[in-house]
Each structure stands twice: as C-alpha cells, then as structure tokens.
Amino acid sequence: MNYSDKTILITGASSGIGAATAIELARFNNRLIITARRESLLEKIAGEIRAAGSEALAICGDATLESHGKEVVQQIIKTYGDIDIAILNVGIGPPSNTLTASPDKIKFCLEANYYSFVHFFCPLIDRMKQQSRPCMIAHMNSQATWFGIPMQGDYTAAKAAARIFLDTARMELRHFGYRHIRLQTIHPGFVDTEAVRDDGIPAPNEISEQEAAGYVLKGLKKEMRENIFPPATKWATKLGKIIPHRILTKILLSQTPKAY
Ligand SMILES: NC(=O)c1ccc[n+]([C@@H]2O[C@H](COP(=O)([O-])OP(=O)(O)OC[C@H]3O[C@@H](n4cnc5c(N)ncnc54)[C@H](OP(=O)(O)O)[C@@H]3O)[C@@H](O)[C@H]2O)c1
C-alpha cells in the first residue's frame, strides 16, 4: 500500500519503534495521528512530524482502557474522515518468570499487549467496513510469538493471542466480503529501544529503531501478511519452529540468565 497522502494512526508513538515509524512516515505528506501516555514526548514527536512536512494530531491516553480506543477513532473520523492505515504498536515486555509472576502482573501484560490492540481494532474495523478504498490495520507483534521463551512467558502468550486473532479476522474479512481491508502482523526481532536496552534479556542480531522503521514501511508498501525482520532473526525463528522441541529448549536455556 502506498503510504503518501494518507491518514495514518500509530499507537504507542511517544518513543521507540512507533516514534521512529511516525517520523519516517512524516516524510511522505501524511496526516499522522499519534497516541501514548507521556504527553511531552508525544508532543515532541508531533513537532518532528510537522517539521518533516506532515500533519500531526497527538492524542494522549491509556490504551488499556476501552474508552481510549473508541475516542481516538471517533476523533480521527471527525477530523479527517476515512482512516487509511493503523499501526497498533503499543506493547511492553519486561522480564518475567512464569514460576513467580503474580496473576496481576500477568493480567497487566495481557492488557498492555493484547487488550491495547483489541481496544483499537474493534472501532477501527467498524469504521473500515464502511469505507470503500483499500485500508490496513497492522499490529506490532514480535518474533517471540510462535513458541514460549524463558523470561517472556506472559509477553509471548499475549502476542500469540493477538496474532491468532488477526489470522482469524483476515479469514472472516474474506468470508464476509470486505476485501478492501488488509490485516498485517509485524514481527520485529530485537530492536535497540530505551524500553529494552537494560532489561537483561539477550538480544542477538539487534537492529536500531530507524532500521526497524524502514522494515515497517517496506511491509506496508508490499502489503505483507506477516512482516518478519531482520533476516538473520527471521531465519533463526523459522528454524526454531521446525527443530525438535528438546533442541529448541536447550538453545533457549543456554541464553537464559540464572536469576530473574
Ligand atoms: N524493542 C524490541 O526489541 C521489540 C521487539 C519485538 C517487538 N517489539 C514491540 O514493539 C512495540 C514497541 O516497543 P518499543 O521497544 O519501541 O518500546 P517503547 O519505546 O516503550 O514503545 C512502546 C510505546 O507504547 C506506549 N505505551 C505503552 N503502554 C501504553 C499504554 N498503556 N497506553 C498507551 N500507550 C502505551 C509507550 O508510550 P507511553 O509510555 O508514553 O504511554 C510507547 O510509545 C511493542 O509492541 C513491543 O512489544 C519490540
């Protein structure tokens, strides 16, 4: 999908991959709506978007609240009408231990990674079904979505839930005749963002935020169903899916610290 002169929503755009993607898309005369909780950071990114020649609308809020997703989508419709692209990027993945995590911690991870996506997906799909020109919802998933990974149990479970939900929605869009709506899942490998820099989780083949943004734009352009990057991590993950489970376990545990 062409990404110039478009109305584009990016959630979680105050920092990291979301902010870098917004800044990259700002070079193409777009109308960018960006969301997150940290107002000053969000306004800073909005300023960078305007300086690069696009329109920016910054909306602060907590994506774990259903009302936030609804209000953002309503405001975009009121201001710009149709929505062309939505990149649902909100997510967190602090180290976690399935043997010691409390139910509250696990629920919070699901809210931040799964419901933060659902709260936008539902009002977006309602609107997009009424639109006629091609449009797209892309979800920022992870390569930690196909199998359990030590230190990331709650996170991998939440991302896997979102992936399977979108796989089903894609089939149902086709079944019910909404062929103009594309759904994409984005699977970055390790990206050097402030959120993960000192989290103690091993990060082989790590790329920069700007490199990640470049891959995100490429995926939008090619309308990929799954945008998996960078190549080195993509092939390691593909291998992980087919090797015997005991070998996968051995490899993953060899990278896992003893205490967390
Ligand atoms: N970095 C990696 O290695 C990596 C790898 C694979 C996938 N990912 C995924 O990429 C996405 C971005 O991660 P990142 O590394 O760029 O981290 P980041 O810089 O912390 O970005 C997360 C964004 O989400 C926002 N956010 C978090 N919780 C929110 C909430 N409850 N409501 C509204 N906004 C919220 C944050 O803004 P506020 O704090 O201002 O609200 C921030 O803008 C996540 O979905 C992550 O799972 C990252």
The ligand as a Gaussian input file, in Angstrom:
#p B3LYP/6-31G(d) Opt

LIG

0 1
 N       12.254000      -3.420000      21.142000
 C       12.184000      -4.677000      20.745000
 O       13.195000      -5.415000      20.742000
 C       10.876000      -5.246000      20.249000
 C       10.904000      -6.490000      19.615000
 C        9.723000      -7.038000      19.148000
 C        8.540000      -6.347000      19.298000
 N        8.525000      -5.136000      19.930000
 C        7.236000      -4.463000      20.082000
 O        7.323000      -3.173000      19.535000
 C        6.412000      -2.298000      20.193000
 C        7.128000      -1.039000      20.609000
 O        8.137000      -1.361000      21.553000
 P        9.438000      -0.474000      21.775000
 O       10.567000      -1.390000      22.008000
 O        9.521000       0.568000      20.726000
 O        9.133000       0.160000      23.220000
 P        8.704000       1.637000      23.689000
 O        9.659000       2.654000      23.209000
 O        8.458000       1.539000      25.161000
 O        7.334000       1.846000      22.929000
 C        6.109000       1.481000      23.474000
 C        5.123000       2.582000      23.168000
 O        3.856000       2.176000      23.663000
 C        3.366000       3.182000      24.529000
 N        2.579000       2.547000      25.582000
 C        2.956000       1.568000      26.435000
 N        1.941000       1.264000      27.260000
 C        0.901000       2.074000      26.900000
 C       -0.419000       2.241000      27.371000
 N       -0.896000       1.521000      28.396000
 N       -1.199000       3.158000      26.771000
 C       -0.746000       3.920000      25.762000
 N        0.499000       3.799000      25.266000
 C        1.306000       2.896000      25.847000
 C        4.583000       3.895000      25.073000
 O        4.286000       5.253000      25.380000
 P        3.923000       5.841000      26.813000
 O        4.800000       5.155000      27.813000
 O        4.191000       7.309000      26.644000
 O        2.468000       5.544000      27.016000
 C        5.491000       3.882000      23.847000
 O        5.184000       4.955000      22.984000
 C        5.818000      -3.119000      21.351000
 O        4.566000      -3.647000      20.972000
 C        6.816000      -4.242000      21.522000
 O        6.220000      -5.396000      22.075000
 C        9.663000      -4.574000      20.401000

